Each structure stands twice: as structure tokens, then as C-alpha cells.
Amino acid sequence: MGSKRRSKLGSSKKKKTQKRKKSKNEKEKDQTFLELPSDLLQLVISRLPLKDNIVASVVCKTWHKACVSLRVVDPSPWLIYFSKTDESYELYDPSMQKTYILQFPDLSWFRVCYSKDGWLLMYNANTYQLLFFNPFTRDRIPVPPLWNAYDQITAFSCAPTSTSCVLFTVSYVTRNYITVKTCCVNAKEWNTYVFKNRLPRNFNTFEKIVFSNGVFYCLTNTGCLATFDPSLNSWNILPGRPLKRPGSNVCFMTEHQGDIFLIYMYRHMNPTVLKLDITSFTWTERKTLGGLTIYASGLSSESRAEQQKTSGIRNCLCLSVFHGFKRTCIWYKVDGESKNCLKWKKQNPYENIWIMPPQNLIELPFL
């Protein structure tokens, strides 16, 4: 009897000690998981989508603080691809490396013209129909019809939901005259303005249009820069030209907080980045982007300051490429010390374009 009692007591003690060890190990595991080093915690949270960031913020006070500090208020642009064979659109988020397939069958005959503030300007060459389109909300705003040449750029100043939105295009160029057209949102027709052509005779077309500082900056293929002020309906030719080395096959132009940047791409050498001095209207070559990331596409480009992101890539040029059979992006570091060589092959500008997603990504139906 005594031996049986002793064995029962011994087994119960072992079970208690095992339970104590197990609970102690579980606590240690929980403490290890919750008390991650701050650098590792920020690295993990920085890779979370916005939805998961919000969920993780309720775990504890430490996590809440880290999630809020890394929550992106000004998201990076997304890349939208237009299919040649069907009505599908691909939205690619480079920060999360995720692709979303959308279907817009009634836009199959439209091609993209421009992108700004989360809106696309679409054009139907068969009907001359123009419309603003938001692929995230599927909202549409009609625009009076206008004939556009294949290589003619039509830009707009801000989101069409704003009453100050102005559409602009250089519609016709002759040896003696330049004709531009403008249109406001909810207008019934386009306004036409004719100016004397004071540009050099060797230019062929306008390659890029960017709105900044209240005016439209228009760049020709020879590097001449003209401006149109929609408040005064005035057209001016600016002095000076950017340094364009032989062999350039494409250029990108963008603006950031009033500064104009120009990037020349080459097939056999690295790109050159230039910045416009607004006061003297001279171009200076830059060895760095000053913390900016430029998302470049043929029709319009975006720029963002990525200092708030610990995982963000600064001083970079982001370009869309085909990698195998997959559409993706490459990042080229614009740095004076960079030894990486980027040789660029010219692409069809109507295949893709950068677009700004809405700040509240949670409400998007396809996420």
C-alpha cells in the first residue's frame, strides 16, 4: 500500500512540474514573440499590407506604436498594364509585389493618354471620345470629344473631381503657328488658342507635358521647353536646353513640389538626370535624386519622397520591365557612386502607366 501511495504521489509531482515547465516555456515563447527587437519588428511590419498593419496594431502598445509609425499615409504609385488581346487590366503594387486582375470590357477600344491623382484619361480613336476613368472606384467623367493623333499627348492639371481641373493638348503644329486646346470639367466644348511658332525648325513633336507651378511644361523632342499658363491663356518659349547626349532613345519628365526633373535613357549607357532651375530656366545634371523615387512611364511619371519608409528605396528610378513571362519593376539607383549599368530598350508607351492609389486602400473592392 505504501509503495502504491508513493508512486501516485511521485507521478502527480512529475505532472505538476511538467505543467509548470510547459507554462513557463509558453510564457517565454509569448514574451519572445511580443518582445521582438525594434529593428526586426519594424522590418516585419513594414512588409505588411495596410489591412494587416491595422490588425497587428491591436496586439499590444509596442506593436501599435510601430504599426502607426510605419503606416503609409502617402502610398507609392501602382503600375497598370493594358492587355492587347482582351479587356483585362493588371494593377501591380510594387511595394507588396502583388498583381490584381480587373475587367473593363466596355473600355476595350480605349487607349490611355495620361495619369494624375489616381485618374486616367482614356481616348477612343474610333469615336474621338475622351473620358476620365478611376480604375480603383470605377468612376467615370465624360469629356467633350476631340480628335487626337497617335503620338499627341493630352494632359490634365489635377483630379477631375476638382473644379480647377484643366485639360490641355498641343493639337496642331505648322511652320508658322502652334494650336493648343484646353477644356474644363463639365464644359461642353474645347477652347482653341493659336500662337506664332517661335520654336527652332528642327523639332518634330512635343514628347512630354507636365503640370507644375500653375502652368503646363511642354518638352519637344529636341529639348526645347515651352509653357502654357491656363489662367492667362499665354504661351512662352523658355531659354536654354538640357544636355542630351547622343544615343538617347527615350526620356521621362516629372515634377515634385514645383521642381521639374528630366531623365534621358540610353541603349548603351546609364541614364542622365537633370533638374530645371525655375528662376534661370537652366538645366543642371544631378548625381542623386535627393531622396526621391521617380516612377517613370512613357506618357506620365510620378515622384515620391520615400524617407518615411524604412524599407523604401530612395534615390531610385523605378521602371516597368518584362522578366521572363512576368511583368515586374526594376529599381535603378541614381547615385554618383553606383557602378550598376542600366541599358534601356525603348517600349510602347501605351502598354502601361503609373497611377496613384487612394489613401484608404481598405475600401477597395478587389483587395
Secondary structure, DSSP 8 states (H G I E B T S, - for coil): -HHHHHHHHHHHHHHHHHHHHHHHHHHHHHHHHHT--HHHHHHHHHTS-HHHHHHHTTS-HHHHHHHHHH--SS---EEEEE-SSSSEEEEEETTTTEEEEEE-GGGTTEEEEEEETTEEEEEETTTTEEEEE-TTT--EEEE------TT--EEESS-TTSTT-EEEEEEEE-SSEEEEEEEETT-SS-EEEEEE--S-TT---EEEEEEETTEEEEEETTS-EEEEETTTTEEEEES------TTEEEEEEEEETTEEEEEEEESSS--EEEEEETTTTEEEEES--TTEEEE--SS--EEEE-TT-SS---SEEEEEEEETTEEEEEEEE--TT-----------TTSEEEE---S-GGG-TT-
